[in-house]
Amino acid sequence: MKIFTAEQIRSWDQFTISHEPIASIQLMERASLTAANWISEHSKTHRKAAVLCGSGNNGGDGLAIARMLYQKGFDVDVFVNDIKREFSEDAAVNLKRLRGISGISVRNFNQVEQYSFDDKTIIIDALFGTGLSRPLADEYKELVEWINKKDNPKIAIDIPSGLSADGLLDGDSMVLKANYTLSFQCWKKSLLHPETGKYTGKVIVLDIGLSENYNETTETDYFAIDDSFAGSLFNPRNDFAHKGNYGKAVIVGGSYGKIGAAVLATKSVLKTGAGLTFTLAPQCGYEILQATCPEAMFIEGGNRSIKCFDIDKESTVGVGPGLGTQEETKKGLLTFLKDYQSPLVLDADALNIISEDQKNLQLIPKRSIITPHPKEFERLFGKTENSFKRLELAREKAKELNIYIVLKDHHTQVVIPEGNVYYNLTGNAGLAKGGSGDILTGILTSLLAQGYSEKNTCILGVWLHGKAADFASEKHSKESMLPTDVIDELGNVFIELNRKKEINL
C-alpha cells in the first residue's frame, strides 16, 4: 500500500472528481457514508454521538456523518465554531442539509462544557483533516484540551485534529487523543511514528473509492507493508526441492550468560525454513544449543566468548545475538568483516562493536542488512531530534553505505539503498521484551539464505516477525507472551501464507 503526502491526497481527490467523474459533494457523501457505516457497526452500546466539526472539508465530512448516524438511529448533537462562520462550499451544503433535520441540534463550541457527555456518548472529531499546517490555537486548542479530559470513546475522522499528515508541526501542538482513527483510503506518515501515532488509537483504513489509476501511476517513496503486500513476496516450498535448495544459514552469537540469545535466533532460522542451519558459539554453549536446537549443527568459536569467526563463504550469516563485546570478540568480528564480502545480517552486539569507530561502518559488506533499535542506531549514526529525523538520516546512510536498515519500532521501518521506506503494520507491544530482536535476526538470516533478495528479505521478514507476534498475543496476551511463543507461531503464519497462495492460483 502506498503512503501519500497531504498534497498528493488532495490531488488524488481532485483526480477522482475529474476522471470518475463525480462531484466533490458526492465524493464527500461517499466517504462520510463509509465512516458512518463503520461507526454504526462498531458502536453497539454507544448510540449517542457528539460530533465536533470544523469549517473545512473535514468538518463537512463530520456534518454528513452526523446526518447519517441520526438516520441510523443515533441521538446526535453537532458542535461548530460559529454557525455564521464561512464554511467550505461542500461543508456549507452539508450544514444546510443538517438544518433541515429537527432532531439534530447544532451548537457552538462554547456550549460544549454544559453538554452532558454520558457513558453512551461517543465523540467524533471532524475539526481538521490532513491539510493542517500549523498547531491548533485559540478556541480549537481549548476545545481539544477539554475534550481530551473526557473518558468517552473518541473517533477521529481521517486524522486526529492537531496532527499533520506528513510529520511533526513546528512548536507545541495540542492534539486530540483518539481511540480510533478512520483514515480515508491510505495510511499517512504521522499515523506511523511514535511521537504522533500515540494520538491515533487503533487506525482503520477505509476504502472510499478514490481513483485506482491515480494510485498506480503516482510515485512515492513511502509504503505500508500489509498482509497482501507481504503475501505477494512469499515463495511456497517446491515439492521436489531438497535441503540444498534452501541455503546454509549460520548464526554467530552467544557468550557466557547470553547463550539464550543464540538459541532464539537459531530456532527462528529453523522455523523460517533454512535448508541447513549452523550456530557458531563459544564452547560454554555447546550442550545448551545441542539440547535445545538438535536440528542445528554446532561450530565452536571460542571458550566463554567467540574469538574465531571461521565461516564457510557459501553460508549466509547472521551476527550479533548475545555476542558480547569482549576484546577477543571485537578483534575477531572486525577481522571477519574485512574478509567477508557477501551480504549478511548484523544486529545487537555486532552493531555495538561497529559503532565504537566510525571507520568500521565501511567494513559492512554492501547490500547487508542491519537491524538497530533506536539506541543502537544513535550509537552508529548519531542522535536525532525525533523519529522523523532519524528516518531521514537512515535514508542517507542506507544510500551512502549501500545497505538495508531495519529500524525497529512500533511500526518498524525498512529503509533500502534506493531511498524507499516500508512501514510494517504487524506486531504489537508484546514484542517489547528481551529476545524479540534475536528472533528477527534469525528470520532475516533464514530468508536471505533461502534466496530471497535483500529487499524482500527485510519486508517479508519484519512482517513475519510481527504477524507471529500478533498470533502469540491473541493466545497469551501482550503481557504474558514470550519470544519463544512468537517462534512457535511462525508455523501458523506460514500455514496462512500457503493457504492464500493456493486460493489465488
Salt bridges, closest charged atoms under 4 A:
GLU20 OE2 - ARG30 NH1 2.91
GLU29 OE1 - ARG67 NH2 2.95
GLU29 OE1 - ARG97 NH1 3.25
ASP77 OD1 - ARG107 NH2 3.43
ASP118 OD2 - LYS48 NZ 3.51
ASP158 OD1 - LYS188 NZ 2.86
ASP221 OD2 - ARG395 NH2 3.12
ASP227 OD2 - LYS467 NZ 2.89
ASP312 OD2 - LYS248 NZ 2.97
GLU327 OE2 - LYS330 NZ 3.28
ASP347 OD1 - LYS408 NZ 3.24
ASP349 OD2 - LYS258 NZ 3.92
GLU356 OE2 - LYS330 NZ 3.10
GLU376 OE2 - HIS373 NE2 3.27
GLU378 OE2 - LYS375 NZ 3.78
GLU392 OE1 - ARG395 NH1 3.25
GLU400 OE1 - LYS397 NZ 3.39
ASP409 OD2 - ARG390 NH2 3.05
GLU418 OE2 - ARG367 NH1 3.64
ASP485 OD1 - HIS476 NE2 3.74
GLU489 OE2 - LYS475 NZ 2.96
GLU496 OE2 - LYS500 NZ 3.62
